[in-house]
């Protein structure tokens, strides 16, 4: 088994784990902590830009546009998720729809396809650029979903306490 096949297997397993996790009901604590994973993901995506040679104004504008479009898609995706707020605990219970998971996983699949078609040499060049755009799109989805979650949590009514009889 060569290096590329091993990377593909790891990538597929990672995508499957993320997809399965998104389809389960998960508790998200509302607050600054919910932004940690998207922020870390953004940092990981930004770090190799200089090494890959994607530092022109046009490159940065394209990546910013991908984040913005991804944010809109993430917001839309989240509107199709099941959301239930527990304001007493400060938690939002989230279960993504299968379509929403497909959209998110599709961004990763697009990156994998570009990388496979280009072979191992994806640093710089068009293949590296478009695979990086796909990652920024996925980052935008993360931020868009969380922005929608925060809005829905804020709009949820406070749950009345049960009456004692």
C-alpha positions as CSV (number, residue, x, y, z in Angstrom):
1,X,0.0,0.0,0.0
2,X,1.5,3.3,-1.0
3,X,1.4,6.7,0.9
4,X,-1.4,8.1,-1.2
5,X,-3.7,5.0,-0.5
6,X,-3.0,5.3,3.2
7,X,-3.9,9.0,3.2
8,X,-7.1,8.2,1.3
9,X,-8.1,5.6,3.8
10,X,-7.4,7.9,6.7
11,X,-9.4,10.7,5.0
12,X,-12.4,8.4,4.3
13,X,-12.4,7.2,7.9
14,X,-12.2,10.7,9.2
15,X,-15.1,11.9,6.9
16,X,-17.2,8.9,8.0
17,X,-16.6,9.6,11.7
18,X,-17.5,13.3,11.3
19,X,-20.6,12.4,9.3
20,X,-21.8,9.8,11.8
21,X,-21.2,12.2,14.7
22,X,-23.2,15.0,12.9
23,X,-26.2,12.6,12.5
24,X,-26.4,12.0,16.3
25,X,-28.0,14.4,18.7
26,X,-25.2,16.3,20.4
27,X,-25.1,18.8,23.1
28,X,-23.4,22.1,22.3
29,X,-22.7,24.5,25.1
30,X,-23.6,28.0,24.0
31,X,-20.9,30.5,24.5
32,X,-17.3,31.3,23.5
33,X,-16.3,27.7,23.7
34,X,-18.5,26.7,20.7
35,X,-16.3,28.8,18.5
36,X,-13.0,27.1,19.5
37,X,-13.2,24.2,16.9
38,X,-14.1,26.4,14.0
39,X,-11.3,28.9,15.0
40,X,-8.7,26.1,15.2
41,X,-9.9,24.7,11.9
42,X,-9.4,28.1,10.4
43,X,-5.9,28.4,11.8
44,X,-5.0,25.0,10.4
45,X,-6.2,26.0,7.0
46,X,-4.5,29.4,7.0
47,X,-1.0,28.1,8.2
48,X,0.1,26.5,5.0
49,X,-0.9,29.4,2.7
50,X,2.5,31.1,2.6
51,X,4.3,27.8,2.0
52,X,1.9,26.9,-0.8
53,X,2.3,30.4,-2.4
54,X,-1.3,31.5,-2.0
55,X,-0.6,35.0,-0.7
56,X,-1.8,37.3,-3.5
57,X,-4.7,39.6,-2.9
58,X,-6.8,37.6,-5.4
59,X,-6.0,34.3,-3.5
60,X,-7.0,35.9,-0.2
61,X,-10.2,37.3,-1.7
62,X,-11.1,33.9,-3.2
63,X,-10.6,32.3,0.2
64,X,-12.6,35.0,2.0
65,X,-15.4,34.5,-0.6
66,X,-15.3,30.7,0.0
67,X,-15.6,31.3,3.8
68,X,-18.6,33.7,3.1
69,X,-20.3,31.3,0.8
70,X,-19.7,28.4,3.1
71,X,-21.1,30.5,6.0
72,X,-24.3,31.0,4.0
73,X,-24.5,27.3,3.2
74,X,-23.8,26.4,6.9
75,X,-26.6,28.8,8.0
76,X,-28.9,27.2,5.5
77,X,-27.8,23.7,6.4
78,X,-28.5,24.5,10.1
79,X,-32.0,25.6,9.3
80,X,-32.7,22.0,8.4
81,X,-31.3,20.6,11.6
82,X,-33.3,19.6,14.7
83,X,-32.5,22.2,17.4
84,X,-33.7,22.2,21.0
85,X,-32.5,24.7,23.6
86,X,-32.1,24.1,27.3
87,X,-31.5,27.5,28.6
88,X,-31.2,26.4,32.2
89,X,-28.1,24.4,31.3
90,X,-27.0,26.7,28.5
91,X,-27.0,23.9,26.0
92,X,-28.4,23.5,22.5
93,X,-29.2,20.0,21.4
94,X,-28.4,19.6,17.7
95,X,-29.1,16.9,15.2
96,X,-28.0,17.6,11.6
97,X,-30.2,16.5,8.7
98,X,-28.8,13.9,6.3
99,X,-28.8,16.5,3.6
100,X,-26.8,18.9,5.7
101,X,-24.3,16.2,6.4
102,X,-24.0,15.5,2.7
103,X,-23.3,19.2,2.0
104,X,-20.5,19.3,4.6
105,X,-19.0,16.0,3.6
106,X,-19.2,17.1,0.0
107,X,-16.7,19.9,0.6
108,X,-14.2,17.4,1.9
109,X,-14.9,15.0,-1.0
110,X,-14.3,17.8,-3.4
111,X,-10.9,18.5,-1.9
112,X,-10.0,14.8,-2.0
113,X,-11.0,14.5,-5.6
114,X,-8.9,17.5,-6.6
115,X,-5.9,16.1,-4.7
116,X,-6.3,12.6,-6.3
117,X,-6.6,14.1,-9.8
118,X,-3.5,16.2,-9.3
119,X,-1.5,13.4,-7.7
120,X,0.9,14.3,-4.8
121,X,1.9,17.7,-6.2
122,X,-0.9,19.9,-4.9
123,X,1.2,22.6,-3.2
124,X,0.7,25.8,-5.3
125,X,-0.8,25.5,-8.7
126,X,-4.5,25.2,-9.6
127,X,-5.1,21.9,-7.9
128,X,-3.7,23.1,-4.6
129,X,-5.6,26.4,-4.9
130,X,-9.0,24.7,-5.5
131,X,-8.5,22.1,-2.8
132,X,-7.7,25.0,-0.4
133,X,-10.8,26.8,-1.6
134,X,-12.8,23.7,-0.6
135,X,-11.3,23.8,2.9
136,X,-12.1,27.4,3.3
137,X,-15.7,26.6,2.2
138,X,-15.8,23.9,4.9
139,X,-14.5,26.4,7.5
140,X,-17.3,28.8,6.4
141,X,-19.9,26.0,6.9
142,X,-18.6,25.5,10.5
143,X,-19.0,29.3,11.3
144,X,-22.4,29.6,9.5
145,X,-23.8,26.6,11.5
146,X,-22.6,28.0,14.8
147,X,-23.9,31.5,14.0
148,X,-27.3,30.0,13.3
149,X,-27.2,27.9,16.5
150,X,-26.4,31.0,18.6
151,X,-29.2,32.9,17.0
152,X,-31.7,30.1,17.5
153,X,-30.6,29.6,21.1
154,X,-31.1,33.3,21.8
155,X,-34.5,33.3,20.2
156,X,-35.7,30.2,22.1
157,X,-38.1,30.9,24.9
158,X,-37.0,30.4,28.4
159,X,-38.5,27.1,29.6
160,X,-41.0,27.5,32.3
161,X,-40.3,25.6,35.5
162,X,-42.9,22.8,36.1
163,X,-45.6,23.7,38.6
164,X,-45.5,21.9,41.9
165,X,-48.8,20.3,42.9
